[in-house]
Amino acid sequence: MMRYLRPVAGAALLVALLSSCTAAPPTPDASVPSGDAVGPDSAASGTPRATPRATPSVVATAEPVDPLAAVTAVVVRPENLDLNDAAGATVHTLSYDADAAEFVAGMSVVLRAEPTVTEHPGGHEWSPWTQYDWPGLELRDDHEGGDFEQDMNLAVTFQAPTIGHGVSVATIQGFQPGGDLAWLAQQMDETYTPDGTNQIQAERGPEIGPHHDGPYANANSVAGQDFTGSTVIVAPWNFGIGHV
């Protein structure tokens, strides 16, 4: 019996010795940062977790808005167009003495369309001119020079009460192309001939020279006329000096 108990005791002693030699858990590396830089499972392994970085915010840069894109109404004045927004505020003016390229560029934004361009040769009594046409609007750039310069650089004829994408056209008192010219004559205390052709002064600008014969001042004006059978608005028109 004693011969068989000794090996068992020896085995037990061996197990005890092996158990005492088991390695202790590794100590975490002091170089690993604590807190959020170490994940919940990294304390036992000593493996650092990457610190999350904030994603840089991207700020969208808005494209500048052209104020002319907000125009909903054109008021025809003696020396310029008032371009108004929906609230009735004038956001821009276009002078008839502006360069044709500037005027065309502005109206192209308002009407969201480029015009048709036609060149006209001169004659014995008139200078050559360039004509720009949008539906409902004609712009003339006469090429006068020297002693023949008596008008502003550009002239407009509005043929429709609404142009472009719903942009209204009117004189300062509300007369529109296609409207009742007799009404405008009454507003302005002008003579109106029902069976004839009429040209009614809708608004007069400041005097620009000596007064000539007749009831009208030498000044640029807005005119309503029905020479072609349909009423249109024309500007600038000088009632005081007459035209050929």
C-alpha positions in Angstrom: 0.0 0.0 0.0 2.8 2.4 0.9 4.5 1.8 -2.5 1.4 3.2 -4.3 0.7 6.3 -2.1 4.0 7.9 -2.7 3.6 8.6 -6.4 0.2 10.1 -5.7 1.7 12.4 -3.1 4.5 13.2 -5.5 1.9 14.2 -8.1 0.0 16.4 -5.7 3.3 18.1 -4.8 4.0 18.7 -8.4 0.6 20.3 -9.0 1.2 22.6 -6.0 4.5 23.7 -7.4 3.1 24.4 -10.8 0.3 26.5 -9.4 2.8 28.6 -7.5 4.6 29.3 -10.7 1.6 30.7 -12.6 2.4 34.3 -14.0 0.6 37.3 -12.5 -1.6 39.4 -14.9 0.5 41.9 -16.8 0.7 45.4 -15.5 -0.9 48.0 -17.9 1.7 50.1 -19.8 2.0 53.4 -18.0 2.4 55.1 -21.4 -1.1 54.3 -22.4 -3.4 57.3 -21.7 -6.3 56.8 -19.3 -9.8 58.0 -19.6 -11.5 58.2 -23.0 -8.3 57.3 -24.8 -8.5 53.7 -23.5 -11.5 51.5 -24.4 -13.3 49.3 -21.8 -11.5 46.1 -22.9 -8.0 47.6 -23.1 -7.3 47.7 -19.4 -6.6 44.0 -19.4 -4.8 43.9 -22.7 -2.9 47.2 -22.5 -3.8 48.1 -26.0 -4.6 51.8 -26.5 -7.8 52.9 -28.4 -7.5 55.7 -30.9 -8.9 59.0 -29.6 -11.9 60.0 -31.9 -11.4 63.2 -33.8 -14.1 65.8 -34.4 -15.2 65.9 -38.1 -14.5 69.4 -39.4 -17.8 71.1 -40.2 -18.3 72.3 -43.8 -19.8 75.7 -44.1 -21.7 76.1 -47.4 -21.0 79.5 -49.1 -24.2 80.9 -50.6 -24.0 82.3 -54.1 -24.6 86.1 -54.1 -28.1 86.9 -55.2 -28.5 89.6 -57.9 -31.1 92.1 -56.7 -32.4 92.4 -60.3 -33.7 88.8 -59.9 -36.2 90.1 -57.4 -37.7 92.7 -59.7 -41.5 92.2 -60.3 -42.4 95.6 -61.7 -41.0 98.2 -64.1 -42.2 101.8 -63.8 -41.4 103.8 -66.9 -40.0 107.2 -65.9 -38.9 110.2 -68.1 -35.1 109.5 -67.8 -34.9 106.0 -66.5 -36.7 102.8 -65.6 -37.5 102.1 -61.9 -37.1 98.4 -61.2 -39.2 97.5 -58.2 -39.6 94.4 -56.0 -42.8 92.9 -54.8 -42.9 95.3 -51.8 -42.8 98.3 -54.2 -39.2 99.3 -53.3 -36.9 100.4 -56.1 -34.0 98.0 -56.1 -32.3 99.5 -59.2 -32.7 102.1 -61.9 -31.6 101.9 -65.5 -30.9 105.2 -67.2 -31.6 105.8 -70.8 -28.2 107.4 -71.0 -26.5 104.2 -69.9 -24.3 102.2 -72.2 -26.4 99.8 -74.3 -24.5 96.8 -73.0 -25.2 97.7 -69.3 -28.9 98.3 -70.0 -29.2 95.1 -72.0 -27.4 93.1 -69.3 -29.7 94.5 -66.6 -33.0 93.8 -68.5 -31.8 90.3 -69.5 -31.5 89.5 -65.7 -35.0 91.0 -65.1 -36.6 89.1 -68.0 -34.4 86.0 -67.7 -33.8 86.0 -71.4 -31.4 87.5 -73.9 -32.8 89.8 -76.6 -32.8 89.4 -80.4 -30.4 92.0 -81.9 -31.0 93.7 -85.2 -28.8 96.3 -86.9 -30.5 99.0 -88.9 -28.7 101.2 -91.4 -29.0 105.0 -91.4 -30.8 107.2 -93.9 -31.0 110.8 -95.0 -32.8 111.9 -92.0 -31.8 109.4 -89.3 -28.8 107.7 -87.9 -28.2 104.0 -87.9 -29.4 102.2 -84.8 -29.2 98.8 -83.0 -32.5 97.3 -81.9 -32.8 94.8 -79.0 -36.1 92.9 -78.8 -37.7 90.9 -76.0 -41.3 89.9 -76.1 -43.2 93.0 -75.2 -40.1 95.3 -75.1 -38.1 97.1 -77.8 -34.9 98.9 -76.9 -33.3 101.2 -79.5 -29.7 102.4 -79.3 -29.3 105.1 -81.9 -25.8 105.9 -83.1 -26.1 109.7 -83.3 -23.0 111.7 -83.4 -21.8 115.3 -83.5 -24.5 118.0 -84.0 -27.2 115.3 -84.3 -27.1 114.3 -80.7 -30.3 115.6 -79.2 -31.8 112.6 -77.4 -30.7 110.4 -74.6 -28.6 107.4 -75.7 -31.4 104.8 -75.5 -35.2 104.6 -76.0 -37.7 102.0 -74.9 -41.1 101.0 -76.3 -43.2 98.7 -74.0 -45.9 96.8 -76.0 -47.3 94.5 -73.3 -48.5 95.1 -69.7 -46.5 92.1 -68.5 -43.1 91.0 -69.7 -40.6 88.3 -68.8 -41.9 86.0 -66.1 -44.8 88.1 -64.7 -43.0 91.5 -64.5 -45.6 94.2 -64.8 -45.1 97.5 -66.8 -46.8 100.8 -66.0 -46.3 104.6 -65.9 -46.2 106.3 -62.5 -50.0 106.7 -62.4 -50.7 103.1 -63.4 -51.3 103.3 -67.2 -50.2 100.1 -68.9 -49.6 99.1 -72.6 -52.8 98.0 -74.1 -54.7 100.2 -71.7 -57.3 103.0 -72.3 -55.4 106.0 -73.6 -58.5 108.2 -73.1 -58.2 107.4 -69.4 -54.6 108.6 -69.4 -55.5 111.8 -71.3 -58.2 112.5 -68.7 -55.6 112.0 -65.9 -53.2 114.3 -67.5 -55.8 116.9 -68.8 -54.6 116.2 -72.3 -56.6 116.2 -75.5 -57.8 112.8 -76.8 -59.2 112.1 -80.3 -61.2 108.9 -80.4 -61.1 108.5 -84.2 -57.5 109.6 -84.6 -54.0 108.8 -83.4 -52.9 110.1 -80.0 -49.8 110.8 -78.1 -50.3 111.6 -74.4 -47.7 112.9 -72.0 -47.8 110.6 -68.9 -44.9 112.2 -67.0 -42.5 115.0 -67.6 -38.9 115.2 -66.4 -36.9 118.3 -65.5 -36.2 120.9 -68.3 -33.0 120.3 -70.1 -32.9 123.4 -72.4 -34.6 126.6 -73.5 -38.3 126.4 -74.0 -39.4 126.2 -77.6 -42.8 127.3 -79.1 -45.8 125.3 -77.9 -47.3 124.2 -74.7 -44.6 121.6 -73.8 -41.3 122.2 -72.0 -38.0 121.1 -73.4 -37.8 118.0 -71.3 -37.7 114.2 -71.5 -41.1 112.6 -70.9 -43.0 109.4 -70.9 -45.6 109.1 -73.6 -48.6 106.8 -74.2 -49.4 106.5 -77.9 -51.6 104.5 -80.2 -49.9 105.2 -83.6 -50.1 101.5 -84.6 -53.6 100.8 -83.4 -52.4 99.5 -80.0 -51.4 101.6 -77.0 -47.8 101.5 -76.0 -45.5 103.3 -73.6 -42.5 105.2 -75.1 -39.7 106.9 -73.3 -37.9 109.2 -73.4 -39.9 111.5 -75.7 -39.3 115.2 -75.8 -42.7 116.9 -76.6 -41.0 120.3 -76.5 -38.6 119.9 -79.4 -40.6 117.7 -81.8 -39.3 114.8 -83.8 -38.8 114.1 -87.5 
